[in-house]
Amino acid sequence: MKQLITKLYKNQSFLYKLLLHILTTVLVVYLFPKGGKFQYEFQKGKPWQYETLIAQFDFPIIKSSEELEAEKIQLTNNAKTYYEYDSEVFAKVKNDFDEQFDKLFSLDSVIDKEAFDSLKRKTGQLLDNFYRNGVIATVDESNFDKLVVLMEDNVEKGIVSYNSFIKLNTLQDNIKEFVERTALESYETLLYNLFFEIIEPNVKANQDYTNSVLAAELNSISPTRGNVQKGIRIIAKGEVVEGLKLEQLASLKKEYESQVWNESNYNWIVFGYIILVALALMMLLLFIRKYRPEIYENNNKVTFIFMNIVFMIVLTTLIVKYNTKYVYVVPLCILPLILKAFFDARLGLFAHVLTVLLLGFIVPNSSEYIFLQIIAGIVTILTVSELYKRANLFISVGQITLIYIVAYFAFYITHEGGIKFSEVFSMNESGDLHIIWVYFMQFALCGLATLFVQPLIYIYEKIFGLVSDVSLLELSDTNSKLLKRLANEAPGTFHHSLQVANLAEAAASEIGANTMLVRVGALYHDIGKMNNPTFFIENQATSVNPHDELAPDESAKTIIDHVLDGIEIAKSNKLPDRIIDFIRTHHGTSTVYYFYQKAKEIDEDVSIEKFQYPGPIPFSKETAILMMADSVEAASKSLKEPTSQKIDDFVERIIDKQMDELQFMNADITLKEIVTIKKVLKKKLNNIYHLRIEYPE
């Protein structure tokens, strides 16, 4: 058990990356669309780019959403309205009629019995007619001139005209028409009183039943119309995708995806996605491990890279789910910009390409999307050089947007076989802009969103402790607290650091390294000398040398300790790790030869290890450049009567010695680049130490 725990502890970094790889793979696959991917891509009104397509199986033609909506509207407009008839109401009203009529027209009144019986008979017939047709209380104007279904006890009695119902609000008109027709005007007021006293509605709308019947009819609408038989030609190459061909292609796509993505093969499809995503992410990890080992060893940086990839995939997925037409609004070029700002261009481009390939499983027209995004990513890497210069970012964003527009325009004329400017510069039938302008506006919005990279970089710096060119620009300010302290406490060292910074920056610029990084590293590489400034010759203002009172090994220890002291000072002042790396490596594992030779004069068998710097040796172009520039600048102070030849010889001698000691074996630097650096250093030092020409008398 103890051995297992020890083994796990030793491999914790690898296990972390493995877990990160698995979690990222699962998350990305989860974001993938839950359906098979149709192997053909097509757009309405554009030519079919593939060979003739033959139906490989029978499939139904699916109605369009507009067609289904039209059918629903038609059904709703023609839907029957159901009314419930209550037979018990008439019996009650009939009984009330007899009682109220006798009260109003009693035998004691002026009316005789014959007239009484005749009036009651006629009035009773009117009441029968009212309830035979049905009496309703609420008027529904939408049913005027329509047929409705009359029901009794949830059983259909028949279909009647809505207009035949007696409405309470028109009851007075019906009675008036009756008394005029029967010449009973003298009884009009009494009849009004009678009917308004006894009349009750016996028919009412059964809205629940009406809604349930309509819902059943709407649900019964068939989503398909007709079928395409196996072996039928759907579309030939070059034919325009429109009309029936468009409907058949859309139906085939939906049928294919529904057949592919079912319970029987769901797990297989997910398994396939997992393999593809895992391979892509593994390629990224292998790239980082082989070409950027310092990043690979830092789990924080690996997590940062994976997090940004997932962020772009999540953002694109959300846009695709909302509306696939707006997929180009996502500022995908932010990814290579961020990775270039914190790491380098090669890693940024590699991660960008892998991310775009993964997004190809999500977006429509994936081949077009992948081409556009990869081209835009390459342009981003090539054009954005110094993010800390705002003008550069604005210019680069303009170039990126232009590339998007030009590339999409090329795709458009390829698909359309040309361009009709009359259509492009006019509205379509719906009053909308031409599709090409919609995409151009998306590219412009994408460019504007890309400008958000600067505040995003600032946020990442604070969260992950990374450093970008923007932070480097701030650190390069010689009025910063730490550099002012260096200038006050160790002025000679400060001047030396400025000289080294100028030399290193020129060399870095010549071979394409990060000039800002190497300059800042040079400014801070000797801050450890502030603890014992007088022990370093550039700070000795008098002839007193404190090393005269120390043993050679003690002097060597004081000199070597300036590296460790510098690391402590840098950490206490919260300098980024990338700057501390310059402090660690600027002497590599070289030897303090002066004091080593003095020690050998005392004891031939003295150990050289006491006089060697602890390292590590440089592991990047920038740290290697600093080692060369630092050694050359410091040694140049000892040259007596420097000439061009002397400077050239001593530059060659110092750097060749460093190469012989294998100080650059871990740095990603070539012999050709080292030769170029030598030339730059020689030229710069010759400019500094040039001699005046002696003119003859």
Order of alpha helices (4+ residues) and beta strands (2+ residues): alpha-alpha-beta-beta-alpha-beta-alpha-alpha-beta-beta-beta-beta-alpha-alpha-beta-alpha-beta-beta-alpha-alpha-alpha-alpha-alpha-alpha-alpha-alpha-alpha-alpha-alpha-alpha-alpha-alpha-alpha-alpha-alpha-alpha-alpha-alpha-alpha
